[in-house]
Amino acid sequence: MIELTRLNGKSFSLNALYIELVESFPDTTITLTNGKKFIVTESEEEVRKKVAQFYKSIQVLSNPHLRGDDDEKQ
């Protein structure tokens, strides 16, 4: 889960695995895989960093094939 802030200042947790799209309109809009949208105060770059950190924490990117590495070191 990543911590984000709605435009009204209230914090909430979002499961980053369901994020499909992050856009700036200029407000940062997050679209989930089910079509639901959230507008947050964090920048697009901040959301990307939080998502990357979340993936690292659950070791989603620990598989070399998911990272795009061609040859796994033995």
Backbone as CSV, one residue per row, in Angstrom:
resi,resn,N_x,N_y,N_z,CA_x,CA_y,CA_z,C_x,C_y,C_z
1,MET,0.845,-1.177,0.000,0.000,0.000,0.000,0.889,1.237,0.000
2,ILE,0.435,2.272,-0.663,1.154,3.546,-0.646,0.247,4.605,-0.029
3,GLU,0.866,5.533,0.685,0.130,6.614,1.333,0.046,7.798,0.371
4,LEU,-1.164,8.291,0.153,-1.395,9.435,-0.726,-2.316,10.424,-0.022
5,THR,-2.462,11.614,-0.627,-3.292,12.658,-0.041,-4.306,13.154,-1.065
6,ARG,-5.574,13.138,-0.677,-6.628,13.680,-1.547,-6.506,15.202,-1.589
7,LEU,-7.172,15.824,-2.530,-7.125,17.278,-2.654,-7.667,17.987,-1.425
8,ASN,-8.552,17.325,-0.676,-9.101,17.939,0.540,-8.164,17.790,1.742
9,GLY,-6.963,17.199,1.532,-5.979,17.068,2.589,-6.038,15.777,3.376
10,LYS,-7.011,14.925,3.111,-7.132,13.672,3.845,-6.226,12.603,3.231
11,SER,-5.489,11.923,4.102,-4.592,10.851,3.663,-5.374,9.557,3.476
12,PHE,-4.895,8.717,2.570,-5.477,7.394,2.389,-4.408,6.457,1.843
13,SER,-4.652,5.166,1.995,-3.742,4.145,1.483,-4.336,3.531,0.228
14,LEU,-3.476,3.302,-0.756,-3.921,2.749,-2.030,-3.055,1.548,-2.371
15,ASN,-3.679,0.466,-2.784,-2.924,-0.710,-3.200,-2.323,-0.430,-4.568
16,ALA,-0.999,-0.277,-4.610,-0.307,0.118,-5.838,-0.381,-0.945,-6.927
17,LEU,-0.711,-2.172,-6.575,-0.813,-3.227,-7.582,-1.969,-2.986,-8.548
18,TYR,-2.942,-2.172,-8.143,-4.107,-1.921,-8.985,-4.008,-0.644,-9.813
19,ILE,-2.878,0.041,-9.746,-2.709,1.271,-10.529,-2.445,0.909,-11.982
20,GLU,-3.250,1.477,-12.861,-3.071,1.257,-14.293,-2.416,2.462,-14.956
21,LEU,-2.761,3.683,-14.486,-2.320,4.891,-15.159,-2.169,6.025,-14.160
22,VAL,-1.096,6.807,-14.310,-0.886,8.013,-13.506,-0.672,9.155,-14.484
23,GLU,-1.506,10.203,-14.368,-1.451,11.331,-15.300,-1.491,12.648,-14.533
24,SER,-1.032,13.705,-15.183,-1.142,15.063,-14.621,-2.018,15.895,-15.537
25,PHE,-3.051,16.536,-14.949,-4.013,17.303,-15.762,-4.201,18.760,-15.420
26,PRO,-3.703,19.516,-14.609,-2.410,19.470,-13.934,-2.432,18.706,-12.621
27,ASP,-3.631,18.421,-12.046,-3.653,17.611,-10.820,-3.314,16.171,-11.178
28,THR,-2.652,15.483,-10.281,-2.267,14.101,-10.528,-3.487,13.204,-10.371
29,THR,-3.798,12.474,-11.438,-4.943,11.574,-11.455,-4.446,10.147,-11.595
30,ILE,-4.906,9.292,-10.698,-4.529,7.883,-10.716,-5.751,7.085,-11.139
31,THR,-5.589,6.281,-12.183,-6.668,5.413,-12.653,-6.312,3.980,-12.289
32,LEU,-7.258,3.303,-11.652,-7.048,1.908,-11.266,-7.515,0.967,-12.372
33,THR,-7.166,-0.292,-12.252,-7.535,-1.278,-13.269,-9.053,-1.453,-13.390
34,ASN,-9.801,-1.099,-12.345,-11.258,-1.211,-12.397,-11.922,0.073,-12.924
35,GLY,-11.096,1.081,-13.304,-11.623,2.322,-13.856,-11.822,3.434,-12.836
36,LYS,-11.743,3.114,-11.554,-11.908,4.129,-10.514,-10.730,5.098,-10.550
37,LYS,-11.017,6.384,-10.306,-9.986,7.419,-10.372,-9.844,8.127,-9.042
38,PHE,-8.602,8.502,-8.738,-8.286,9.281,-7.551,-7.455,10.477,-7.979
39,ILE,-7.788,11.649,-7.441,-6.995,12.853,-7.685,-6.247,13.142,-6.396
40,VAL,-4.917,13.279,-6.508,-4.080,13.418,-5.321,-3.199,14.657,-5.424
41,THR,-2.686,15.083,-4.261,-1.835,16.276,-4.225,-0.401,15.974,-4.628
42,GLU,0.030,14.715,-4.508,1.392,14.339,-4.872,1.593,14.478,-6.383
43,SER,2.822,14.780,-6.777,3.134,14.892,-8.207,3.189,13.497,-8.824
44,GLU,3.157,13.466,-10.144,3.251,12.204,-10.868,4.560,11.483,-10.510
45,GLU,5.633,12.242,-10.416,6.940,11.682,-10.080,6.945,11.097,-8.661
46,GLU,6.312,11.793,-7.709,6.230,11.288,-6.332,5.470,9.967,-6.286
47,VAL,4.375,9.887,-7.044,3.587,8.653,-7.079,4.431,7.531,-7.661
48,ARG,5.162,7.808,-8.745,6.026,6.798,-9.349,7.056,6.280,-8.344
49,LYS,7.670,7.183,-7.594,8.668,6.780,-6.598,8.043,5.923,-5.505
50,LYS,6.850,6.297,-5.046,6.173,5.518,-4.007,5.812,4.126,-4.516
51,VAL,5.370,4.058,-5.766,5.019,2.759,-6.352,6.270,1.894,-6.483
52,ALA,7.356,2.476,-6.976,8.606,1.720,-7.122,9.089,1.205,-5.768
53,GLN,9.012,2.051,-4.739,9.423,1.633,-3.394,8.524,0.515,-2.874
54,PHE,7.228,0.607,-3.154,6.291,-0.437,-2.740,6.640,-1.758,-3.422
55,TYR,6.888,-1.722,-4.730,7.261,-2.932,-5.464,8.526,-3.554,-4.893
56,LYS,9.502,-2.715,-4.549,10.736,-3.224,-3.950,10.454,-3.868,-2.605
57,SER,9.573,-3.255,-1.818,9.288,-3.774,-0.480,8.601,-5.133,-0.519
58,ILE,7.838,-5.402,-1.576,7.184,-6.711,-1.691,7.946,-7.615,-2.660
59,GLN,9.098,-7.159,-3.088,10.026,-7.902,-3.935,9.443,-8.321,-5.275
60,VAL,8.561,-7.493,-5.834,8.026,-7.759,-7.164,9.146,-7.667,-8.198
61,LEU,10.078,-6.741,-7.978,11.146,-6.534,-8.948,12.374,-7.386,-8.649
62,SER,12.266,-8.365,-7.761,13.420,-9.193,-7.438,13.668,-10.259,-8.500
63,ASN,12.676,-10.585,-9.290,12.840,-11.556,-10.366,13.542,-10.883,-11.535
64,PRO,14.712,-11.375,-11.960,15.463,-10.716,-13.032,14.695,-10.642,-14.350
65,HIS,13.793,-11.590,-14.586,13.017,-11.571,-15.825,11.984,-10.443,-15.821
66,LEU,11.436,-10.124,-14.656,10.505,-9.004,-14.538,11.229,-7.671,-14.670
67,ARG,12.498,-7.611,-14.210,13.286,-6.386,-14.319,13.756,-6.158,-15.740
68,GLY,13.737,-7.199,-16.572,14.219,-7.063,-17.935,15.645,-7.528,-18.128
69,ASP,16.227,-8.148,-17.100,17.576,-8.689,-17.237,17.525,-9.958,-18.082
70,ASP,18.374,-10.026,-19.100,18.381,-11.181,-19.987,19.021,-12.398,-19.349
71,ASP,20.143,-12.187,-18.673,20.859,-13.321,-18.098,20.937,-13.199,-16.587
72,GLU,20.372,-14.170,-15.925,20.376,-14.192,-14.472,21.711,-14.734,-13.991
73,LYS,22.335,-14.056,-13.024,23.601,-14.511,-12.476,23.346,-15.694,-11.559
74,GLN,24.118,-16.715,-11.709,23.968,-17.946,-10.926,24.764,-17.870,-9.657
